Amino acid sequence: MATDPVCGMYVDPRTATLTLVRENRTYYFCAASCRESFARPEAQRARLARQLLVAWPLAVFVAILTYGTPFSGWPYVALVAAGVVQVSAGRPFYRGTWDAIRGLIGNMDLLIAVATTAAFAYSAAVVLLPGRLPPAVYFDASSLILALILTGNYLEQRTRSRSDAVIRALRELLPTDAIRVTVGREERVSLDLISVGETLRVRPHERIPADGRVVAGRSWTDEAILTGESGPIPKGPGDAVVGGARNGDGLLDLQVTAVGPDAFVGTVARLVSDAEASRMPLRRTADRIAAWFAPAVLGLAVVAAVGWGVFGRAPLGISVLVFVTVAITACPCAFGIATPAAIAVGAGRAAEAGVLFRGEETIDRLAHVDWLITDKTGTLTQGRPSVARVLARPGTSSDQVLAIATSVSRGSDHPLSLATVTYATSSPAAPLVVRELRVIPGAGVAADWGARPVFFGRLRGREGEPDRWASDALQEADRRGESVSFVELDGAPVGALTYSDRIAPGVREAAARLQAMGLTLELATGDRPGAARSAAEAAGIDLVRAGIDPEGKQKLVAQRRSEGHVVAFVGDGVNDAPALAAADVGIAIGAGTDVAREAGGVLLLRTDFSGVPAAVTVARATVRKVRQNLAWALGYNAVLLPIAAGALVPVLGFGVYSVLPLLGAVAMAFSSTSVVTNSLSLGRLSLGPTRGALTPGSTL
């Protein structure tokens, strides 16, 4: 099943002929006008504006002729003027009708084209075949209806344009060309010609054209697009850089690691588009309604027109107006765009705060989360731990302990390993030559030092009597609220390093916001109880699970879900991948250049826990808007379709149809525009304090 991303009507991918591929995703359309609107929204708005310049003056002129009757031959003049409106303003609706017939689907264009053609054709027959039909013409109805609907479409196009602002802002960060270096020769080429593995040269103060890794040169970059904070970040050989960032004062050569839709900017754009096309349970209901709505309305229009003509003895002209009014008043677009309009704006608002939604139903599931489990290191803490103490077992020197820890740590990008390597730069301890580095998720890093096995990480259980020295070291680190990693040589602990890591700014406030929203927070970490309790107290979290490995976190998520909770897990997307995948919603924090990781349903581009309440706020507000939009669509059609079919005739008589067709056109345009306008209010949603929010037109 698929829906048109513009009007929301149901489209069968198996028979659809109108498609468009964007960001490696295929979109399906019910009409050529919808595809044009999606592919070239600015051109579509300009075309609508030109059509309105023709439609409105002629429609008003026809109305003056109809109600002013300035001369006896006015019906012929009205026929010509209304004919011009029918052909020019009605062209896109006729194209849409042909697309609907060819694709065996119902769409809004079908209703509009049939209704206005019926009114125009009947009136033309009255003028051209005098005396054979009741002498009443409705050129004003057909012309004004088309003008009103075009106006509604134009306004809807303008309101929709804001939902693409974030994607445009991201794409504008990339330059249009780059300097490619081949065998010492430079050539400036279009960005479209760049491939992974090539070497690019970035001059001072230029934007970095693609994701890559520095191979030569030293500089700094401003990566506000990635970190949310504007400031110099040193870059040298081996460091990763992200496309769209601005280079500092130095010259950099980088090897391209990702381009186009696989690069950071392209991935963000794709994720926002995926979120817009995601399918909530509420949307599936709306899709089913929209799929049969147009045929059902045409059936109702025929039944109402024939019924009033046969049983109500209405004149033929009135029966035609009954048919026209029912077809014009109906608004399947309100059903079709109720969900995608809200998702588009909600996803855009979230992206401005560095929050990306991935996959189907993620927004809907996050809106219902009531239990949130979070990792500690790099999630609640700053993720920049520092070595507090180096402990050596009697008989082993602290230099040897640090040398083993540093040598093994070079094989891991875990925050504690990085802190160890950084600390060792100011130590005289010389690193060892190790081989066969093996990362053990949730435990540590192992290697071979000559013929002797070495290990650096969590204390591993041993048979026999517990190691008294290691136990004392653990207890002391626990008392101090420090994390601890042990150094093993030949399978026995010979030393340890302890670390301190402060709670990140804003974490306590973000946790309080989540709790105020009704969520229960629980900290789950592989760290020692003392360090876990210290972090939990600083963050204002009461429930703590310490000393659990990745499998234990996954089991904790499963346990909370079995208790009937809707669970979200917040982690770094590496060791926490099993728990992220097991949760109803996985939230990968600090996604950075690895934004495409599969583990998280929600990606936070910044290492900023305040993005979590922002994501929940957007999800809940988006679902609320969807419900409001669907309630409006149901209420609108439930109330106005009976009126269009003649519910007021027993009270007001058939004279009510002198105004109902025009009022129906106004109401239909107002209905679909109201749904979009209501969704656009999400763009003003307050998300609380978030660092470095990306806004349209922002610069680095």
N, C-alpha and C positions, 0 to 999 in steps of 0.2 A: 504494500500500500504506500502511496505517496500523495503529497498535497502540493498544490501550487504555492510557492513561497510568497507570491504577491497577493493573490485574492483568497488563498486558503482552500480552494475547491479541490475535491478529490480527483486524482488522476491515476489511472492504471498504468504502471510502468511497462507492462507487457505490450500495450497497444499505443502508448504515447509516442507521438511523432515530434513533439516540440520539447526539446531538451537543451540543456546548457551545462557544460562542465566548468567548474570553478574551484580552485584550490583542491583538485583531485576529488571533487564530489560532483555527482550528477544531479541536476535539478530538473523537475518535470513541470510542464506548464499546460494549463487548459486552453490557453489562447495565445496567439502571436503577440497581442498587445501586452500580455503579462510577461512574456519572455523579453520583449523590448524594454519594458519598464524595469525589469530586473537587471538586464545586461547594460542598458544605457539610461539610467534614471534621469539624467540631466536633459538628454535629447527628448525623452518622453514628455517631460514637463514642458519643454519648449514647444513641442508639437501640440500638446493640449492647450497651451496659451494661444497659439495661432488659431486653433479650431474655435476657441471661445470668442476670439475677435470677430469671427464670421457668424457664429451661432447666435450670440446674444442680440446684436443689432437687428438681425433678420427676425428672430423670435419675437422681440418687442414690436417690430413693425407689423408682423402678422397679428399679434394681439390687438394692436390699435385698429387694424383693418376689421378684425372680427367684431369688436365691441363698439367701434366708432361708425361703421358702415358709411364711409364718406362718399361713395359713388356706387352705382349699380353693378359695375363689373368687378368689384373688389374680390369676389371669390377666385377669379382667374389669377389675379395678382398674388393673392395669398397662396394659391396652389404652387405658383412658381417659386415664391420666396420660401415656403415650407419645404418644397422639393429640394432646394439648394441646401437647406439645413439637414434634411433627411439624408442626403448623399454625403455631404462633407462631415457633419458631426456624427452621423450614424455609421460611417465607414468602419471605424474600429470595432463597433458592436456587430456588424455583419461579418467581419473577419472572424471575430470570436465565435459567432454562431456557426460558421462553416467549420471551424476547428472543433466545436462541440459535437456537431453532427458526424464529422469524420472520425472523431475519437470515441463516439458513443457515450458522451458524458453530458451532464447538465451544468451550465455555468450561468453567471449573472448576465453575460452578453446575450445569451439566448432569450432570457426573459425580456430584456430591454428591446432587442431587435423585433421580437414578435409583437410586443405590445405597441410600440410606436408605429411599426409598419401597418398594423391593423387599423389604428386611428387614422393614419395618413391615407392608406389605400381606400378606406370607406369614404373619407371626405373627398378624395379625388374622384371616386365613382359618382358621388352626389353631384359634383360640378360638371363632370364630363358626360354624365347620363341623366340629364335633368328630367324630373318627373317620374323616374323609375324607383327612386328610394326616398325615404323621408328626408326633407330638405334641411338637414342639420349637418354642419361641417365642424371638424375638430382639428383644424390645422394648428391652432394656437396650442392645443394640448400636446400634439406630437413635437412641435418645435420647442416649446418651453420645457418639456420633460427632458429632451436631449440636452438642452442648454444647462438645465439644473444638474443632471447626472454628470455631465462633463465638468461642471464646476466642482461637484463633490469629489470627483476623481482627481482633479487638479489639487484641491486642498489636501486630499489624502496623500498625494505624492509629496507635497511639501512637508507634511508632518512626518511621513515615513523617512525622509532623507536624513533626519537626525540620528537614526539608529545605526547608520553606517559611519558615523563620525569617528569612532575610535579606530576602526580598521583603516580609514583613510589617513588618520594621524600617524598610525604606525608605518604605513607604507611610505608616507612622505619623508620618513626619517632616513630611508635608504637613498644613496646617490643613484644617478642614472647610468654611470659608467665607473670603470675601475682601471687601475694601472696593473697590467699583467706583466710579470717578469719571466722571460725565457732565455736561458743561457746568457745572462747578463744584459739582455736587451729589454727595454721598456716599450710597451705599446698600450695606448689607452683604448679600451674596448667597451662595448655595451655590456651592462650587467647581465643581460640574457645569455651572453656567450661564455660566462664564467662557469667552470666545472670544478667538482670536488677534486682536491689533490693539487690544483694549480697554486702558484705563488703570486700573491698580490703585494704591491707596495703602497703603503698608506703614508702620505706626506703629512707634515705637521698641520693640525687644525682641520684636517679633512674628516669626513665621516667614514667609518669602516664599512666597506661595501658588502661583506658577507661574514658569516660565522667562521672562525678559524683559530689557529694556534700560532703564536709568534715563533718564527724561526730565526730572526735576526733583528737586532736593534733594541733600544730601550726607550720607553716613553711612559706616559700615563694616559688613561682614558677616563672620560666622563660617562658613566653607565647609568644615568638616572633612569633610562628606559628599563633597566634590569633590576637595579637595587632599590629604586625609589628615592635615592639620595644623590644629590648632585655633589660631586667631589672627585678629586684626582685619585685614581687607583693605579699603582705602579704596574707596569707591564714589561716583561722581558722574555727571553727565549723559554718556550715551554708553556707560557701562560695562555689561557683561552681568552678570546675576545669575541664580542657579539656584534653582529651587523646592526648598524644604526647608531652605535656609540660614536662619540667624537674623540678623535685622537688629540693628544696633547702636543708638546713641543718637539717630540722626537720623531725620527723616521723609523717605521716598522715594516718588516717583511713578514707576511703571514701565509701559512698554508691553509687553503680553504677546506673546511670540514663539513659544511652544509650550505646549500644554496636553495633559492626559490621556496617552495612550500615546506621543505624540510628544515629550513633555517628558522631562527627564533621569530623574526617578524612574520614569516609565512605561516609558521605553526600557530602563533597567536591568532592571526586572521582566520585560519581554518577552524580553530577551536571555538572562536566566537560564532562563526557560521554554523558549526555543528550544533552549538547550543541553541541557535535560532531555529534549527530544523529538528531539535529533539522532540520527543513525543511523550507528553504526559498522558496519564489515563483520561484526564478531562479532554485532552485534544482528540484522542481516539473517538470519544463520544461525539464531539463536534464534527469530526470527519464523516462519521456514519450519517449524521443528520444532513450535512451539506451534500453528500453523495446522492441522496434521493430527493432533496428539497426542490430543486428546479423542476424535475418532472412532476412532482406532487403539486407544485404551485400552478403549473400550466393545466394540470387536470382540474384543480379547484376553479381556475379561471373559466375553463370551458363549462364545467357543471353550473357555476354561478350564472354565467351569461345565458346558457340555454334554459336554466331553471327559471330565471326571471322573465325570459322571453316567452316560454311556454305556459308556466303556471302564474306568473305575475302580469302577463300581458304587457310586458314592456316593449316599447318600440324598438326596431332593429338598431337604431343609433344608440339607444341606452344600453342594449345588450353588448354592443361593441365597447362602450365605455366601461361596463362592468368588467369585461375581459381585460381591457387595458389597465384599469385601476388595480385589479388583483395582481397582475403580472408586474406592474411597476412598483407597487408598495412592498412586495416581498423583498427580503434582504438576506439571501444566503451568505453574502460576504461577511455579515456580522458574525455568523457561526464560523466561517472559514478563517477569519483573521483574529478571532478572539484570543486564541492561544499564541500563534506566531508573533503577533504584534507585541504582546506583553513579554514574550521570551526575548525577542530581538532587543527591545529597549532595556530589559532587565540584564541581559548578558552584556550589553554595551556599558551599562552603568557599573556593573561588576568589574569589567575589564579596565575601566578608568581607575579603579582602586587596586589593580593588579590581581584580580581574582578571575580565573577562567573556569568555566564549566565544561566538562567533557562527557560525551556519551548520552544515551537516551535516558530520560527520566531522572537524571541527576538532580536537577533543580527541584522536582517534585519530592524526591526522597529526602533531600536536605531540609526542605520545609517542614518535614514531619519528624526530624531527629529530636530525640529527647534525652539521649545519653551520649556523651562525648568522652572518648578515651584519648589521651595525648601522650606522646613520647616526651622525654625531657631534653636530652642534649641536642642543641641546635633548633629545638622547637620552642621550649619555654626559656631556655638559657640562650645566651648570646652566640653559642656555638664556637666561641673562641676561648676554650679553656687554656689555662696556663699551668705549667708545672709548679707545684707548690714545694714538694720535697722529693729527694732521691734517697731511697732506703736500701741499704746493703746488708745482707745476712753476714754475721760474723764469719770471717774467712774470705769474704768477697769484697772487693773495693767498689766504691760508688762509681768510679770511672768505668769499670768493666760493666757494671749494671747499665749505665747510661749508653755505653758503646753498643751493647747487644740490643737495647731498646731502640736506639736510633737506627741501627742497621736494618732491623726488621721492619720498623715503621715506614721506611721508604717504599714499602710495597703496599701501603694502604693510604686511602684518602680520608680515613675516619678522623674526626676532629681531635681525638686524643693523640693519634699518630702524628698529625700535623703539628700539634703543640709540642710534641716530643722533639721532632726534627728542628723546629724553631728554637727551642731551648738549647739544643746541643750546639748551635752555632756559636754560642758564647762560652762553651765548655772546651777544655783541652782534650777531652776524651776523643780518641781517634776511632772512627767507625770501622767495623769489621767487614770482611769480604764474605758475604753469605750467598747462597744459591737456593734454587727451588722455593722461592717465596710462595706461600699458599695462604690466601685469605680465608678464614673460617667465619662465616657470617654469625654475628652475635657472640663470638668468642674472642677472636683476635687474629694474629698473623703468626704463622709458623715458617721456619726456614731451616737450612742445614748450614752449620759453621764447620767446614771441613767434614769430618765424620760425626760431628756431635749435633744433635737436634736442639734447636732453640725455639722459644715461643715467647710471645709478648701479648698479654691480654688478661681476660678474666681468670681468676684462680680456678684451676680444674681439680675435680675430685680425685682423690687417690685412695687406694686400698690401704688398710691397716690403720695405724694411729694417725689422728689429724696432726698437721704440721703446726706446732705451737707458735713458731716465729711468725708464720703467715697469718695465723688466727689473731695474734696480738696486733699485727700491722693492720689487719682489717678493722679490728675494734677501734684502734686509735684514729684511723681515717674516718670511720663512722662517727666517732665522737666529734671530730672536727667538721663534719659535713663535706668531706672531700671524696672525690672519685679516686679509685686506685686501680692500677694495672700492674700485673706481676710479670717478672722476667724469669723464665725457666731455662735451665741448662741441664741437658741430659734427663729431662722429665721432672726435675725438682726445682722449686722456687729458690732463686738465689738473691732476689731483690725485688724492688717495686718502685713505681713512681706514683705520686699522688697529685691530683689536679683540683683546681678550683675554677668554677665557671659561674658567673653571675647571671641572675635572671635578666632577660632582655627588657629594655624600656617598654612600658605600655602593656606588659603581659598581665599584671595584676588587674589593671583596669579592664582589659579585654575579657579576662576570666569572670570578673564581676558582671560585665554586660551579658555574657552567655548565661550565667546563673540567673540573672534578672529576667532573661527570656524563657526561663523554665527548664534549662538543660542541667543535668547532673554531670559534673566533671570528675574524671578519674585519671590519675597519673599512673602510667605503666612504663617501667624502665628496667633495663638490665643492670643499672647501677646499684650500689650498696644502699641499704635502708637509710643510713644517716644522710647521705647526699640526696636521696630521693625525698626524705622528709623535709630537709632544708629547702629544697627547690619548691616543694608543694606549699610549705608555709609562706614562702615569699610570694608565690603566685595566688595564694588564697584558695587552694584546692584541699579538700578534706580527705578524699579517698586516694590511697596510695598503694600500688603494687610494685615492689622492688625486687631486683634480682631475677627477673624473668627474661628468657631468651625470645627470639622471634616467634618460635612455635608457641611459647607460653602466651605471648600477646595475641596470637591468632586464636588460641583457645579461650582467652578472656573475652575477646569480641564475640565468639560463638556462644559463650555462656550468657553474656548480657542479652544477646538476641533471643536465646531460648527462654529468657525471663520475660519476653514480650516487649523489649525496648527496640526502638529504631536507633541504631548505633552509627556514630561517625568516629573515625579514627584519624588522628592528626600525627603525621610523622614525616621523616625526611625522604621516604620513597626508596631507600636502599635496604638496610636491615629490616625496616618496617614493612617491606613489600607484602609479606603474607597477611599481616593484619590489615593493611590498606585494602587489599583485595577482598578480604573476608567481611569487611564492614559493609553496612548498607551504603555508606558514603565514605570513600577514602579521600582524605584531604592531604595532599603532598605540599608541604610548606618549603619555601625557598627553592622552587623548582629551577630557577635560573636558566642557563642555556640547555639544560636537560628537560626542557618543558614538555617534550613529547613522551616522557615516561608513561608507561601504561598503567602503573599501579593506582594512581589517584584519579578519582572521579572529579575532584575539584583541585585545581592547581593554583597555588599562591606564588606569584612570581617573585615576591620579596620575602626575605626571612623575617617576617613580621607577624606575630601571632594575632595582631589586631585585624588581620585579614579574615580570620575565622568568624568572628561575630559579623563582620561585613558581609561575608558569603551567606550566612544564615539569614541576615536581614534581607538581602536581595531575594533569596529563594522564597522566603515567606511572603514578601511583598508581591513577588511575581505571581505566585499561586493565587494570592488574594485578588490580584487584578484579573487573572484568567477567570476566576469564579464570577467576579463582577461583570466582566464582558459577556460571559455565557448567559448570566442571568438577564442582562440587558437584551441580548439577542432573542432569548426565549420570550421574554415579556413583550418586546416590541412586536414580534410576529404574532404572538398569541392574541394581542389586543387589536392590532391594526388590520390583520388579514380578514377577520370576520367583518370589520367595518367596511373594508374594501369590497367584500363579497356581497354587501347589501344589508348588514345588520341595522343600519339607520333608516332604511327605506320605509319600514312601517311607521316611523315617527315623522320623518322629514320628506318622504316621497322621493320620486326619481330625480327631482330637481337637485338633490345633493350631488349628483354626478356632474354637475356643471363645475364643481370645484375639486371633487375627490381625486381625479387623475393628477392634477398639479400638486395637491397636498400630499399625495402618495409619493410623488417623485422627490419632493422636499424631504419627506420623512425618511425615505430610503437613503438619500444622500447623507442626511443628518445621522442616521443610525450607524453606517459604516465609519463615518468620520468621528463619531463619538467614541467608538471602540478604540480607534487609533489614538485619539486625544487622551482618553483615559489611560491607555498604556504609556503614552509619553510622559505622564506625570511621574513614572518611575525614574526618569532622568533627573528629577529633582530630589530623589530619595536621599535622606541623610544617613550616612554610614558610620558616623562617629569618626574619631581620629584614625586616619590611615596615612602612612608615610609615603610621600612621593607619588600622589595620584596622577595618573596620566590623563590629560585632558586634550580635546581636539585642538590642534594647532600648537601644542606645547613643544618646546625646543629643549635640547640638551645643553 
